[in-house]
Amino acid sequence: MNLGEQLQRLREEKNLSREELAQAMNVSRQAVYKWENNKGYPDIKNLIKLSDLYNVTLDELIKGDRSFQKKIVIDQKRIKLRIYQILVL
């Protein structure tokens, strides 16, 4: 199941309309539509909000969608720099 299908299924299980979800997430109804139809992806902040709202892990949201996983890019240098700043400063 791809991410969009997963998001739509979870929303429907909560008996939420796209409009209600959009209001809860503080995004547009069109953004929710795009996520559910794989025309766009939520950013990491919204993925976290969705996982909290639906009471699922981030793994559960994204592991089923290999194409989405490939779009996630982790900048290792920035992460290491940020960790260094937290530990040293």
Contact map, one row per residue, 1 for C-alpha under 8 A:
11101100000000000000000000000000000000000000000000000000000000011000000000000000000000000
11111100000000000000000000000000000000000000000000000000000001011100000000000000000000000
11111110000000000000000000000000001101000000000000000000000011011001000000000000000000000
01111111000000000000000000000000001111000000000000000000000000000000000000000000000000000
11111111100000000000000000000000000110000000000000000000000000000000000000000000000000000
11111111110000000000000000000000000100000000000000000000000010000000000000000000000000000
00111111111000000000000000000000001100000000000000000000000010000000000000000000000000000
00011111111100000000000000000000000100000000000000000000000000000000000000000000000000000
00001111111110000000000000000000000000000000000000000000000000000000000000000000000000000
00000111111111000000000000000000000000000000000000000100000000000000000000000000000000000
00000011111111111100100000000000000000000000000000000100000000000000000000000000000000000
00000001111111111000000000000000000000000000000000000000000000000000000000000000000000000
00000000111111110000000000000000000000000000000000000000000000000000000000000000000000000
00000000011111110000000000000000000000000000000000000100000000000000000000000000000000000
00000000001111111000000000000000000000000000000000000000000000000000000000000000000000000
00000000001111111111100000000000000000000000000000000000000000000000000000000000000000000
00000000001100111111100000000000000000000000000000000000000000000000000000000000000000000
00000000001000011111110000001001100000000000000000000000000000000000000000000000000000000
00000000000000011111111000011000000000000000000000000000000000000000000000000000000000000
00000000000000011111111100000000000000000000000000000000000000000000000000000000000000000
00000000001000011111111110001001000000000000000000000000000000000000000000000000000000000
00000000000000000111111111111011000000000000000000000000000000000000000000000000000000000
00000000000000000011111111111000000000000000000000000000000000000000000000000000000000000
00000000000000000001111111100000000000000000000000000000000000000000000000000000000000000
00000000000000000000111111100000000000000000010011000000000000000000000000000000000000000
00000000000000000000011111110000000000000000000000000000000000000000000000000000000000000
00000000000000000000011111111011000000000000000000000000000000000000000000000000000000000
00000000000000000010011001111111000000000000000000000000000000000000000000000000000000000
00000000000000000110111000111111100000000000000000000000000000000000000000000000000000000
00000000000000000000000000011111110000000000000000000000000000000000000000000000000000000
00000000000000000000010000111111111000010000000000000000000000000000000000000000000000000
00000000000000000100110000111111111100000000000000000000000000000000000000000000000000000
00000000000000000100000000001111111110000000000000000000000000000000000000000000000000000
00000000000000000000000000000111111111111000000000000000000000000000000000000000000000000
00110010000000000000000000000011111111111100000000000000000000000000000000000000000000000
00111111000000000000000000000001111111100000000000000000000000000000000000000000000000000
00011000000000000000000000000000111111110000000000000000000000000000000000000000000000000
00110000000000000000000000000000011111111000000000000000000000000000000000000000000000000
00000000000000000000000000000000011111111000000000000000000000000000000000000000000000000
00000000000000000000000000000010011011111100000000000000000000000000000000000000000000000
00000000000000000000000000000000011001111110000000000000000000000000000000000000000000000
00000000000000000000000000000000001000011111111000000000000000000000000000000000000000000
00000000000000000000000000000000000000001111111000000000000000000000000000000000000000000
00000000000000000000000000000000000000000111111100000000000000000000000000000000000000000
00000000000000000000000000000000000000000111111110000000000000000000000000000000000000000
00000000000000000000000010000000000000000111111111000000000000000000000000000000000000000
00000000000000000000000000000000000000000111111111100000010000000000000000000000000000000
00000000000000000000000000000000000000000001111111110000010000000000000000000000000000000
00000000000000000000000010000000000000000000111111111000000000000000000000000000000000000
00000000000000000000000010000000000000000000011111111100000000000000000000000000000000000
00000000000000000000000000000000000000000000001111111111110010000000000000000000000000000
00000000000000000000000000000000000000000000000111111111100000000000000000000000000000000
00000000000000000000000000000000000000000000000011111110000000000000000000000000000000000
00000000011001000000000000000000000000000000000001111111000000000000000000000000000000000
00000000000000000000000000000000000000000000000000111111100000000000000000000000000000000
00000000000000000000000000000000000000000000000000110111110110000000000000000000000000000
00000000000000000000000000000000000000000000000000110011111110000000000000000000000000000
00000000000000000000000000000000000000000000001100100001111111000000000000000000000000000
00000000000000000000000000000000000000000000000000000000111111100000000000000000000000000
00000000000000000000000000000000000000000000000000000001111111110000000000000000000000000
00100110000000000000000000000000000000000000000000100001111111110000000000000000000000000
01100000000000000000000000000000000000000000000000000000011111111101100000000000000000000
00000000000000000000000000000000000000000000000000000000001111111100100000000000000000000
11100000000000000000000000000000000000000000000000000000000111111100000000000000000000000
11100000000000000000000000000000000000000000000000000000000001111111100000000000000000000
01000000000000000000000000000000000000000000000000000000000001111111110000000000000000000
00000000000000000000000000000000000000000000000000000000000000001111111000000000000000000
00100000000000000000000000000000000000000000000000000000000001001111111100000000000000000
00000000000000000000000000000000000000000000000000000000000001101111111100000000000000000
00000000000000000000000000000000000000000000000000000000000000000111111110000000000000000
00000000000000000000000000000000000000000000000000000000000000000011111110000000000000000
00000000000000000000000000000000000000000000000000000000000000000001111111000000000000000
00000000000000000000000000000000000000000000000000000000000000000000011111100000000000000
00000000000000000000000000000000000000000000000000000000000000000000000111110000000000000
00000000000000000000000000000000000000000000000000000000000000000000000011111110000000000
00000000000000000000000000000000000000000000000000000000000000000000000001111111000000000
00000000000000000000000000000000000000000000000000000000000000000000000000111111100000000
00000000000000000000000000000000000000000000000000000000000000000000000000111111110000000
00000000000000000000000000000000000000000000000000000000000000000000000000111111111000000
00000000000000000000000000000000000000000000000000000000000000000000000000011111111100000
00000000000000000000000000000000000000000000000000000000000000000000000000001111111110000
00000000000000000000000000000000000000000000000000000000000000000000000000000111111111000
00000000000000000000000000000000000000000000000000000000000000000000000000000011111111100
00000000000000000000000000000000000000000000000000000000000000000000000000000001111111111
00000000000000000000000000000000000000000000000000000000000000000000000000000000111111111
00000000000000000000000000000000000000000000000000000000000000000000000000000000011111111
00000000000000000000000000000000000000000000000000000000000000000000000000000000001111111
00000000000000000000000000000000000000000000000000000000000000000000000000000000000111111
00000000000000000000000000000000000000000000000000000000000000000000000000000000000111111
